[in-house]
Structure formats: structure tokens, C-alpha cells
Amino acid sequence: MKIGILTFYRVVNFGANLQALSTYRYLEKCGHTPIMINYQSVEMQKSVSQRLQTDKQAEAHLRFTDTYLPSQTKICSTPEELNKTIIELGITKVIIGSDAVVQHHPLLSRIHRGRRKPIYVEKMIPERMFPNPFWGDGFPKEIKIALMSASSQNSRYDLFSHSLRKKMQMALSRFSYISVRDSWTQDMLRSITGNSYTKTPDPVFAFNQNVGDIIPSKEECLQKYKLPENYVLVSLMRQSLSTEVLSELKYFFKKSGLDCVSLPMPTGHGFKHNFEYNIQEPLDSLDWYALIKYASGYVGSNMHPIIVCLHNGVPCYSIDNWGTLDFFNRRLDNGSSKVEDIMRLFGVERNHSFISVNMCNVVPSDIVNAIISFPKESVLKKSQIMYKEYQKMMNDILNSFDTFCPNII
């Protein structure tokens, strides 16, 4: 059976590449024919094109998708083009997700105090505003669609109007299956439909099982990147830890027999440091995964590095850059961080500190102690439970399509 996958996959983002590949490989192992639906608004195409002109890392991400996700549709920039394409290809079932596929950001949530301008309105591409195909917009009735481990990317649903909620409720009623990735999205959809949808794992929690045959070995990684046997990765979007804090981290980790290694974000190395080891760009997404998998620890931003750590029992400490912001760009303590949510689920929420006004005020020794005392065994046990939940999720999705996986992994 031809099953379409609609998600943010052809983007400059390691985690987005990997979660798409995990779903793709799962469906292949089940004997189905997965097809990546290449939906990109004109605005997104322009953004990616601008990155490609000057950014070798952007090229690496697209090269990865073309190599490991060979079955892709042509670019579709409108719901009409998308639907025409899937009908032409004989796709009758579509999985939407995982990742931030049910976003909507009301005007009031996008007005902020700026540096250059006293007030500015954050612009959004169509993919981040309802309605769009990620919400099921425009799919013919004969196409069955499932919403898998969806996230709302901190959408301020408390600002949704009554009429908007009604439209969203109608859109969601089209899905044969719905699950969410985090508590904030669970609460958002409950406020729209009155239903409490199940929280299910990100597909990266099944990456070893779905993609393990092509993950580079530790020996290959150490040799290729000239790394020591025991290393801790540090990866930050910007200088959210001062050079003094990073220097202290290096000192304390070295005393514990660990060397600090700078790992790039999709946007590059956004911080200064005095580490001896530095992973250069461009970096392949599979190598990125393997470098985290074999690390003795990870300290840094973003969600998917934390998911890779938890999946593999790698000690981690989150310098959290997620969560809703107020007018003054101050973080709201309202439970909207997807990173805090997943770390709480694993019982390691103390290994977490928020960034406030571009800096994270955390004591270096506390980070090191949290890494050294990380409860690896309990995390791995929880990871096994997450994989079973992933299997159930995928079986439930296929059952909602009136099909099944003959080769339960």
C-alpha cells in the first residue's frame, strides 16, 4: 500500500530529518510503500533557497533526505497541488507528523518588544498558521489521514477565538487517528474538541529499531572526527552559557575523565568556547545521531538531541530554549516547553534549566554532577516502554487505515 508521509522533513534540522526517516523505514519494514509528501509554501521555498546559497550545512540536510528518503513527490506549494499529486500517485492513506504540525499563532502572541524597533510583529509562514494541509486542509474525503505525535510548537491556544476553535474542531474530525507528542498540545486539542488525545512518542524513540542497520559505529565516529573515547557534547544555539561557564565545564568534566566537544546546531556553532575538540560542518544527520548516541554526555539546547539521549540512555542536561514568551520576550512559566515535558516524563527534570533573556544562569558544577549521577538504568527502562508505546501507536494508525503491519518489529 502507498502511504504518504506529510511532515517537516526537507528542512535544515537534524531531528526533523531523523523522525521522518524513522517513519519511512518502519512503513518499509511493514511491506508498505512510503512516499514523502514534499509540501512547501512559496515562503518556505524562498527561505530554504536563501540558506542554500551560503550554507553548506543546509546542503547536507537536503542531500540526506534525497539519499535516505528516495521516494518523494514533486514540490507542492498549495493544498490543491498537494491533493492533485497524491491522487495521481495513487496515495490513499496519509500520516501527518510527527513534529510541530498543528501550529497556529494568533496576532496577539506575535507582538513583541524589539531591539531595533520598539514593537514588532513576528512573521509566520503559512505552514505555521491554520488552516493548512498539516491540519488536513483540503484532503478529499476518500483520503484517510492520521495525525501522529503532533506538536503545536508553543501555540498560544488561550488566545484562539470561539469561531476559530469551531473551524479547527471540524478539521480535526476528519482524522481517522490522532495522538500528540506533549502535554501542551494535548491541552490545546482538548480545549478545541473536548477530547483527551493520547500522548505518544516521537518516532526518534524507535530510531535504533527502524534505522539501526545504517547507523555508523562508535569506532567509525571516533576515527572520522578524531575524538577521544569518552566525550561530552556541548551544543548551543547561541552564547546562552558564558565563556567562563564553558571553561569551568571543561575543567570539571576533565577532572572526571571526560573531554568537551563542540557539536554544531543546524545553524552552526553559535557560541565561543575553549574546547580542544570541535565537530566541523557540514555534518550528516546520521553522524549527528551517532555522535550523540555514543557520547558520555550531552549539554545543550533543542529537543531532538535530548530525545536521542533518552532513547540511548545518554546522560544529558538541557539548556532549554523552548516555551511561550510574553510581550517583553520573557519566558512564561506555563508548562509549554516540550523539552521540560519529555524530561519530566523520564524523571530527569532536574537536569534542565531555562534560558532567560538569552542567558542560562546555571552553576557549572551542578551540570557536571547531574551528568555524572544520571539514572541511566531507569532511563533505559523508560525508553523500552516508549518503544512499546511507539509500536502500539503505529499499529493503531495502520488499523485506522484498515490495514496492518504483517512484520511486527
TAPE-V989688 format. One record per residue. N is the residue number from 1. RES is the residue in one small letter. SS is DSSP state (alpha for helix, beta for strand, coil for the rest). BURIAL is 1 if it has 16 or more other C-alpha atoms within 10 Angstrom, else 0. D_CENTER is the distance of its C-alpha to the mean C-alpha in Angstrom with 1 decimal. Layout:
# TAPE-V989688
N,RES,SS,BURIAL,D_CENTER  N,RES,SS,BURIAL,D_CENTER
This chain:
# TAPE-V989688
1,m,coil,0,27.0  2,k,beta,1,24.9  3,i,beta,1,21.5  4,g,beta,1,19.3  5,i,beta,1,15.5  6,l,beta,1,14.3  7,t,coil,1,10.7  8,f,coil,1,9.3  9,y,coil,1,10.0  10,r,coil,1,12.8  11,v,coil,1,11.3  12,v,coil,1,11.5  13,n,coil,1,8.1  14,f,alpha,1,8.1  15,g,alpha,1,4.8  16,a,alpha,1,5.3  17,n,alpha,1,8.8  18,l,alpha,1,8.6  19,q,alpha,1,7.3  20,a,alpha,1,9.9  21,l,alpha,1,12.4  22,s,alpha,1,12.3  23,t,alpha,1,13.3  24,y,alpha,1,15.7  25,r,alpha,1,17.4  26,y,alpha,1,17.8  27,l,alpha,1,19.6  28,e,alpha,0,21.7  29,k,alpha,0,22.8  30,c,coil,0,23.8  31,g,coil,0,26.1  32,h,coil,1,24.4  33,t,beta,1,23.7  34,p,beta,1,20.1  35,i,beta,1,20.0  36,m,beta,1,17.0  37,i,coil,1,17.9  38,n,coil,1,17.6  39,y,beta,1,17.7  40,q,coil,1,17.7  41,s,coil,1,19.9  42,v,alpha,0,22.5  43,e,alpha,0,20.9  44,m,alpha,1,17.6  45,q,alpha,0,19.9  46,k,alpha,0,21.9  47,s,alpha,0,19.0  48,v,alpha,1,17.8  49,s,alpha,0,21.5  50,q,alpha,0,22.2  51,r,alpha,1,19.6  52,l,alpha,1,21.1  53,q,alpha,0,24.6  54,t,alpha,0,24.0  55,d,coil,1,20.8  56,k,alpha,0,21.1  57,q,alpha,1,17.4  58,a,alpha,1,16.6  59,e,alpha,1,19.1  60,a,alpha,1,17.6  61,h,alpha,1,14.3  62,l,alpha,1,16.4  63,r,alpha,0,18.8  64,f,alpha,1,16.3  65,t,alpha,1,15.4  66,d,alpha,0,19.2  67,t,alpha,0,20.1  68,y,alpha,0,17.9  69,l,coil,1,17.4  70,p,coil,0,21.0  71,s,coil,1,21.5  72,q,beta,0,20.3  73,t,coil,1,22.1  74,k,coil,0,23.6  75,i,coil,1,21.9  76,c,beta,1,22.4  77,s,coil,1,22.4  78,t,coil,1,23.9  79,p,alpha,1,23.7  80,e,alpha,0,27.2  81,e,alpha,0,26.3  82,l,alpha,1,23.4  83,n,alpha,1,25.7  84,k,alpha,0,28.5  85,t,alpha,1,26.5  86,i,alpha,1,25.2  87,i,alpha,0,28.8  88,e,alpha,0,30.2  89,l,coil,0,28.1  90,g,coil,0,29.0  91,i,coil,1,25.5  92,t,coil,1,26.3  93,k,beta,1,23.1  94,v,beta,1,19.6  95,i,beta,1,16.3  96,i,beta,1,14.0  97,g,beta,1,10.3  98,s,beta,1,8.0  99,d,beta,1,5.4  100,a,coil,1,7.6  101,v,coil,1,10.7  102,v,coil,1,13.4  103,q,coil,1,13.8  104,h,coil,1,17.2  105,h,coil,1,18.5  106,p,coil,1,22.2  107,l,alpha,0,24.5  108,l,alpha,0,25.5  109,s,alpha,1,21.9  110,r,alpha,1,21.8  111,i,beta,1,25.1  112,h,beta,1,25.0  113,r,beta,0,27.6  114,g,coil,0,27.3  115,r,coil,0,28.8  116,r,coil,0,30.5  117,k,coil,0,31.1  118,p,coil,0,32.1  119,i,beta,0,29.8  120,y,beta,0,27.1  121,v,beta,0,25.0  122,e,coil,0,21.4  123,k,coil,0,21.0  124,m,coil,0,18.5  125,i,coil,0,18.0  126,p,alpha,1,18.9  127,e,alpha,1,15.5  128,r,alpha,1,14.8  129,m,coil,1,18.2  130,f,coil,1,19.9  131,p,coil,1,21.3  132,n,coil,1,19.5  133,p,alpha,1,18.9  134,f,alpha,1,15.5  135,w,alpha,1,17.8  136,g,coil,1,20.2  137,d,coil,1,22.5  138,g,coil,1,25.4  139,f,coil,1,24.8  140,p,coil,0,28.3  141,k,coil,0,29.3  142,e,coil,0,29.9  143,i,coil,1,26.2  144,k,beta,1,24.4  145,i,beta,1,20.8  146,a,beta,1,18.4  147,l,beta,1,15.4  148,m,beta,1,13.0  149,s,beta,1,10.7  150,a,beta,1,10.4  151,s,coil,1,9.2  152,s,coil,1,11.5  153,q,coil,1,9.9  154,n,coil,1,13.1  155,s,coil,1,15.5  156,r,coil,1,19.0  157,y,alpha,1,20.3  158,d,alpha,0,23.5  159,l,alpha,0,24.5  160,f,coil,1,24.3  161,s,coil,0,27.9  162,h,alpha,0,29.6  163,s,alpha,0,30.0  164,l,alpha,0,26.4  165,r,alpha,1,25.5  166,k,alpha,0,28.1  167,k,alpha,0,26.6  168,m,alpha,1,23.1  169,q,alpha,1,24.9  170,m,alpha,0,26.6  171,a,alpha,1,23.6  172,l,alpha,1,21.8  173,s,coil,0,25.2  174,r,coil,1,24.7  175,f,coil,1,22.0  176,s,coil,1,23.3  177,y,beta,1,20.5  178,i,beta,1,17.9  179,s,beta,1,15.5  180,v,beta,1,12.9  181,r,coil,1,10.1  182,d,coil,1,11.6  183,s,alpha,1,15.1  184,w,alpha,1,15.0  185,t,alpha,1,14.0  186,q,alpha,1,16.6  187,d,alpha,1,19.2  188,m,alpha,1,18.5  189,l,alpha,1,19.2  190,r,alpha,0,22.1  191,s,alpha,1,23.6  192,i,alpha,1,23.6  193,t,alpha,1,24.8  194,g,coil,0,26.3  195,n,coil,0,24.4  196,s,coil,0,22.3  197,y,coil,1,19.5  198,t,coil,0,18.3  199,k,beta,1,15.1  200,t,coil,1,13.6  201,p,coil,1,11.2  202,d,coil,1,7.8  203,p,alpha,1,9.5  204,v,alpha,1,8.7  205,f,alpha,1,11.3  206,a,alpha,1,13.7  207,f,alpha,1,13.1  208,n,alpha,1,16.4  209,q,alpha,0,18.2  210,n,alpha,1,17.0  211,v,alpha,1,16.9  212,g,alpha,0,19.0  213,d,alpha,0,21.9  214,i,alpha,0,20.5  215,i,coil,0,18.7  216,p,coil,0,21.1  217,s,coil,0,23.3  218,k,alpha,0,23.6  219,e,alpha,0,26.9  220,e,alpha,0,25.6  221,c,alpha,1,23.0  222,l,alpha,0,25.6  223,q,alpha,0,28.1  224,k,alpha,0,26.0  225,y,alpha,0,24.7  226,k,coil,0,27.9  227,l,coil,1,26.4  228,p,coil,0,28.2  229,e,coil,0,27.9  230,n,coil,0,26.3  231,y,beta,1,23.8  232,v,beta,1,21.3  233,l,beta,1,18.4  234,v,beta,1,18.1  235,s,beta,1,15.4  236,l,coil,1,15.6  237,m,coil,1,14.7  238,r,coil,1,18.4  239,q,coil,1,21.5  240,s,coil,1,20.2  241,l,coil,1,22.3  242,s,coil,1,25.8  243,t,alpha,0,27.5  244,e,alpha,0,29.8  245,v,alpha,1,27.2  246,l,alpha,1,25.6  247,s,alpha,1,29.1  248,e,alpha,1,29.7  249,l,alpha,1,26.6  250,k,alpha,1,27.8  251,y,alpha,1,31.2  252,f,alpha,1,30.3  253,f,alpha,1,28.0  254,k,alpha,0,30.7  255,k,alpha,0,33.2  256,s,coil,0,31.1  257,g,coil,0,31.1  258,l,coil,1,27.6  259,d,beta,1,26.9  260,c,beta,1,24.2  261,v,beta,1,22.2  262,s,beta,1,20.3  263,l,coil,1,17.0  264,p,coil,1,15.9  265,m,beta,1,12.8  266,p,coil,1,12.2  267,t,coil,1,14.9  268,g,beta,1,17.1  269,h,coil,1,18.9  270,g,coil,0,19.1  271,f,coil,1,21.5  272,k,coil,0,25.0  273,h,coil,1,25.9  274,n,coil,0,28.8  275,f,coil,1,27.1  276,e,coil,0,29.0  277,y,beta,1,25.9  278,n,beta,1,23.5  279,i,coil,1,21.1  280,q,coil,0,22.0  281,e,coil,1,20.2  282,p,coil,1,19.5  283,l,coil,1,17.2  284,d,coil,1,16.3  285,s,alpha,1,12.8  286,l,alpha,1,14.7  287,d,alpha,1,16.7  288,w,alpha,1,13.8  289,y,alpha,1,12.7  290,a,alpha,1,16.5  291,l,alpha,1,17.2  292,i,alpha,1,15.0  293,k,alpha,1,16.3  294,y,coil,1,19.8  295,a,coil,1,19.7  296,s,coil,1,21.9  297,g,beta,1,19.4  298,y,beta,1,16.5  299,v,beta,1,16.9  300,g,beta,1,14.4  301,s,coil,1,11.8  302,n,coil,1,8.0  303,m,coil,1,6.0  304,h,alpha,1,5.0  305,p,alpha,1,8.7  306,i,alpha,1,9.8  307,i,alpha,1,8.6  308,v,alpha,1,10.3  309,c,alpha,1,13.2  310,l,alpha,1,13.7  311,h,alpha,1,13.7  312,n,alpha,1,16.3  313,g,coil,1,18.1  314,v,coil,1,17.7  315,p,coil,1,18.9  316,c,beta,1,16.5  317,y,beta,1,16.9  318,s,beta,1,14.4  319,i,beta,1,15.6  320,d,beta,1,13.6  321,n,coil,1,13.1  322,w,coil,1,11.7  323,g,coil,1,14.1  324,t,coil,1,16.7  325,l,beta,1,19.5  326,d,coil,0,23.2  327,f,coil,0,25.6  328,f,coil,0,26.1  329,n,coil,0,22.4  330,r,coil,0,22.8  331,r,beta,1,20.1  332,l,coil,0,21.1  333,d,coil,0,21.3  334,n,coil,0,20.4  335,g,coil,0,17.6  336,s,coil,1,14.9  337,s,coil,1,12.5  338,k,alpha,1,9.6  339,v,alpha,1,10.0  340,e,alpha,1,13.7  341,d,alpha,1,13.4  342,i,alpha,1,11.9  343,m,alpha,1,14.3  344,r,alpha,0,17.1  345,l,alpha,0,16.6  346,f,coil,1,17.2  347,g,coil,0,20.1  348,v,coil,1,19.0  349,e,coil,1,18.5  350,r,coil,0,21.3  351,n,coil,1,19.1  352,h,beta,1,17.5  353,s,beta,1,18.9  354,f,beta,1,18.0  355,i,coil,1,18.6  356,s,beta,0,21.5  357,v,coil,0,23.0  358,n,coil,0,21.1  359,m,beta,0,22.3  360,c,coil,1,21.5  361,n,coil,0,24.9  362,v,coil,0,24.6  363,v,coil,0,27.3  364,p,alpha,1,26.6  365,s,alpha,0,28.6  366,d,alpha,0,26.5  367,i,alpha,1,23.3  368,v,alpha,1,25.4  369,n,alpha,0,26.9  370,a,alpha,1,23.7  371,i,alpha,1,22.5  372,i,alpha,1,26.0  373,s,coil,0,26.3  374,f,coil,1,22.9  375,p,coil,1,23.5  376,k,alpha,1,22.3  377,e,alpha,0,24.3  378,s,alpha,0,23.2  379,v,alpha,1,19.5  380,l,alpha,1,20.1  381,k,alpha,0,22.0  382,k,alpha,1,19.3  383,s,alpha,1,16.9  384,q,alpha,1,19.7  385,i,alpha,0,19.8  386,m,alpha,1,16.1  387,y,alpha,1,16.9  388,k,alpha,0,19.9  389,e,alpha,1,18.0  390,y,alpha,1,15.7  391,q,alpha,1,19.0  392,k,alpha,0,20.5  393,m,alpha,1,17.7  394,m,alpha,1,18.1  395,n,alpha,1,21.9  396,d,alpha,1,21.9  397,i,alpha,1,20.1  398,l,alpha,1,22.6  399,n,alpha,0,25.4  400,s,alpha,1,24.7  401,f,coil,1,25.1  402,d,coil,0,28.5  403,t,coil,0,27.5  404,f,coil,1,26.4  405,c,coil,1,25.2  406,p,coil,0,28.5  407,n,coil,0,27.0  408,i,coil,0,25.1  409,i,coil,0,23.1
